[in-house]
Amino acid sequence: MSVASHLGITLQNYDRQIRTLIPHYDEMLDAAASAVPPGTRRLLDLGIGTGALSARCLRVARHAHVAGVDEDADILAMAKARLGRRATLIHGNFVPAALPRTDAIVASFALHHVAARATKQALYRRIAGSLVRRGMFVLADCCPARDPDLAAAQHAQWRAHLQAHYSAAQARAFLDAWKGEDTYMPLETELEMMRKAGLTPEIVWRRDAFAVVAARKR
């Protein structure tokens, strides 16, 4: 399924409409980019999308080159237009693929497509294995609370954000569709898996159900 179909939007409107779907979108990507070490030379973006996060990272790491992976060929064309010669784009699925040796890895709204915990744990191990010593992995995603009452409150906050832009029925339809296709693991679960993989994670930003984690390779 293409990214646009998954989100229920048109690809041409992606960069504008994503802000109506994801609360604090720009703030979150800015926080993620800020966690990338400025001296990074090789940056891997898993699920690069339109290149919005990579573009921010390249402003922080001014001498970096991006390798970006995505299954959606159409959205890769948008990333190419945005990033130009500073990116090498790869059409494919990053979950089973061999990851290149790299200084830093970023992933925004991509890893929640990995549904099975064992598969995600294996991916975190491969991420750690591909990083150089003291390399950095940065995750930006929906990572709700483990407590069910807190998670329900966070879900309500997300629904309220959607209803500021869409009808109540449309907001409910978006959330129901994503719930059937995405797996939002609790933040504590993500941190536990990163530690088990050999990474040292720190929460660098958190708003409602959304978080940015910077995890250094030990």
C-alpha positions as CSV (number, residue, x, y, z in Angstrom):
1,M,0.0,0.0,0.0
2,S,1.3,3.5,-0.8
3,V,1.8,6.1,1.9
4,A,-0.9,8.3,0.5
5,S,-3.4,5.4,0.5
6,H,-2.4,4.4,4.0
7,L,-3.0,7.9,5.3
8,G,-6.1,8.5,3.2
9,I,-4.7,11.6,1.4
10,T,-3.4,12.5,-2.0
11,L,0.4,12.4,-2.4
12,Q,0.5,15.9,-3.9
13,N,-0.9,17.3,-0.6
14,Y,1.2,15.1,1.7
15,D,3.5,17.7,3.1
16,R,0.7,20.1,3.8
17,Q,-1.9,17.6,5.0
18,I,0.4,15.6,7.3
19,R,0.3,18.4,9.8
20,T,-3.5,18.1,10.1
21,L,-3.1,14.4,10.8
22,I,-0.1,14.3,13.2
23,P,-0.1,16.7,16.2
24,H,3.2,18.7,16.8
25,Y,4.6,17.4,13.5
26,D,7.1,20.1,12.9
27,E,8.2,20.4,16.5
28,M,8.8,16.6,16.6
29,L,10.8,16.5,13.4
30,D,12.9,19.5,14.6
31,A,13.6,17.6,17.8
32,A,14.6,14.5,15.9
33,A,17.0,16.3,13.6
34,S,18.6,18.1,16.5
35,A,19.5,14.8,18.0
36,V,21.6,13.9,15.0
37,P,25.3,14.5,15.7
38,P,26.6,17.5,13.6
39,G,29.7,15.5,12.6
40,T,27.6,12.8,10.9
41,R,28.8,11.9,7.4
42,R,26.7,8.9,6.6
43,L,23.0,9.1,7.5
44,L,20.4,6.3,6.9
45,D,16.7,7.2,6.8
46,L,14.4,4.2,7.2
47,G,11.1,5.0,5.5
48,I,12.3,8.3,4.2
49,G,9.0,9.4,2.8
50,T,9.1,12.9,1.2
51,G,12.5,13.5,2.9
52,A,11.1,16.0,5.5
53,L,13.2,14.6,8.3
54,S,16.3,14.1,6.2
55,A,16.2,17.7,5.0
56,R,16.2,18.9,8.6
57,C,19.0,16.5,9.5
58,L,21.1,17.8,6.6
59,R,20.9,21.3,8.0
60,V,22.3,20.0,11.3
61,A,24.9,17.6,9.8
62,R,26.1,19.9,6.9
63,H,28.5,17.4,5.4
64,A,26.3,14.3,5.6
65,H,25.0,12.2,2.7
66,V,21.6,10.4,3.1
67,A,20.8,6.9,2.1
68,G,17.0,6.8,2.2
69,V,14.9,3.6,2.0
70,D,11.2,3.5,1.2
71,E,8.7,1.0,-0.4
72,D,6.7,3.8,-2.1
73,A,8.3,4.7,-5.5
74,D,6.1,7.8,-5.9
75,I,7.1,9.3,-2.5
76,L,10.7,8.6,-3.2
77,A,10.4,10.9,-6.3
78,M,9.3,13.6,-3.9
79,A,12.3,13.0,-1.6
80,K,14.6,13.2,-4.6
81,A,13.2,16.5,-5.6
82,R,13.7,17.8,-2.0
83,L,17.1,16.4,-1.3
84,G,18.8,16.3,-4.7
85,R,22.4,15.1,-4.8
86,R,22.7,14.8,-1.1
87,A,20.7,11.7,-1.1
88,T,20.9,8.2,-2.5
89,L,17.4,6.7,-2.6
90,I,16.6,3.0,-2.4
91,H,13.2,1.5,-3.4
92,G,12.5,-1.4,-1.0
93,N,11.6,-2.7,2.4
94,F,14.1,-1.9,5.1
95,V,12.8,-4.5,7.5
96,P,14.5,-7.5,5.8
97,A,17.2,-5.6,4.0
98,A,20.9,-5.5,5.0
99,L,21.7,-2.2,6.5
100,P,24.9,-0.4,5.5
101,R,27.6,0.7,7.9
102,T,26.6,4.2,8.9
103,D,27.1,7.0,11.5
104,A,23.5,7.7,12.3
105,I,20.1,6.3,11.5
106,V,16.7,8.1,11.7
107,A,13.2,6.8,11.4
108,S,10.0,8.9,11.5
109,F,6.6,7.3,11.4
110,A,8.0,4.1,9.8
111,L,8.7,1.6,12.5
112,H,5.1,1.4,13.6
113,H,4.5,-0.6,10.5
114,V,6.5,-3.4,12.1
115,A,3.8,-5.3,13.9
116,A,5.5,-8.2,15.6
117,R,7.6,-7.5,18.6
118,A,10.2,-10.2,17.7
119,T,10.6,-8.7,14.2
120,K,11.1,-5.2,15.7
121,Q,13.6,-6.5,18.2
122,A,15.6,-8.1,15.4
123,L,15.4,-4.9,13.5
124,Y,16.8,-2.9,16.5
125,R,19.7,-5.4,16.7
126,R,20.5,-4.9,13.0
127,I,20.2,-1.1,13.5
128,A,22.7,-1.3,16.4
129,G,24.9,-3.6,14.3
130,S,25.1,-1.2,11.4
131,L,26.0,1.8,13.5
132,V,29.7,2.8,14.0
133,R,30.9,2.9,17.6
134,R,29.0,5.7,19.5
135,G,26.7,6.0,16.4
136,M,23.2,7.4,17.0
137,F,19.7,6.1,16.2
138,V,16.8,8.5,16.3
139,L,13.2,7.4,16.4
140,A,10.2,9.8,16.0
141,D,6.8,8.0,16.3
142,C,3.6,7.4,18.1
143,C,4.6,5.7,21.3
144,P,1.7,5.8,23.8
145,A,1.8,5.2,27.5
146,R,1.7,1.7,28.9
147,D,-1.0,2.7,31.4
148,P,-4.4,2.1,29.7
149,D,-6.0,5.2,31.2
150,L,-3.1,7.5,30.1
151,A,-3.1,5.8,26.6
152,A,-6.8,6.5,26.3
153,A,-6.3,10.2,27.2
154,Q,-3.6,10.4,24.6
155,H,-5.8,8.9,22.0
156,A,-8.5,11.4,22.9
157,Q,-6.0,14.2,22.4
158,W,-5.1,12.9,19.0
159,R,-8.7,12.7,18.0
160,A,-9.2,16.3,19.2
161,H,-6.4,17.4,16.9
162,L,-8.0,15.6,14.0
163,Q,-11.4,17.1,14.7
164,A,-9.8,20.6,14.5
165,H,-9.4,19.9,10.8
166,Y,-12.0,17.2,9.9
167,S,-15.5,16.1,11.0
168,A,-15.9,13.8,14.0
169,A,-16.8,11.0,11.6
170,Q,-13.7,11.6,9.4
171,A,-11.4,11.7,12.5
172,R,-12.9,8.5,13.8
173,A,-12.4,6.9,10.4
174,F,-8.7,7.9,10.2
175,L,-8.0,6.5,13.6
176,D,-9.9,3.3,13.0
177,A,-8.1,2.7,9.7
178,W,-4.6,3.3,11.2
179,K,-5.4,1.1,14.2
180,G,-6.0,-1.7,11.8
181,E,-2.8,-1.2,9.9
182,D,-0.3,0.2,12.5
183,T,1.1,-1.1,15.7
184,Y,1.9,1.6,18.3
185,M,4.0,0.0,21.0
186,P,4.3,1.7,24.4
187,L,7.3,4.0,24.8
188,E,8.6,1.9,27.6
189,T,8.5,-1.2,25.3
190,E,10.4,0.6,22.6
191,L,13.1,1.7,25.2
192,E,13.4,-1.8,26.5
193,M,13.9,-3.3,23.0
194,M,16.6,-0.6,22.2
195,R,18.5,-1.4,25.4
196,K,18.3,-5.2,24.7
197,A,19.7,-4.5,21.2
198,G,22.8,-2.7,22.6
199,L,21.6,0.9,22.4
200,T,21.4,3.5,25.2
201,P,18.1,5.4,24.6
202,E,17.2,8.8,26.0
203,I,13.8,10.5,25.5
204,V,14.6,13.9,24.0
205,W,11.0,15.1,23.3
206,R,7.5,13.9,24.3
207,R,4.1,15.4,23.7
208,D,1.0,13.3,24.3
209,A,1.4,9.9,22.6
210,F,4.3,11.1,20.4
211,A,8.0,10.9,21.3
212,V,11.5,11.3,20.0
213,V,14.1,8.9,21.3
214,A,17.9,9.3,20.7
215,A,19.7,6.0,21.3
216,R,23.5,5.8,21.3
217,K,25.3,2.6,20.4
218,R,27.1,1.3,23.4
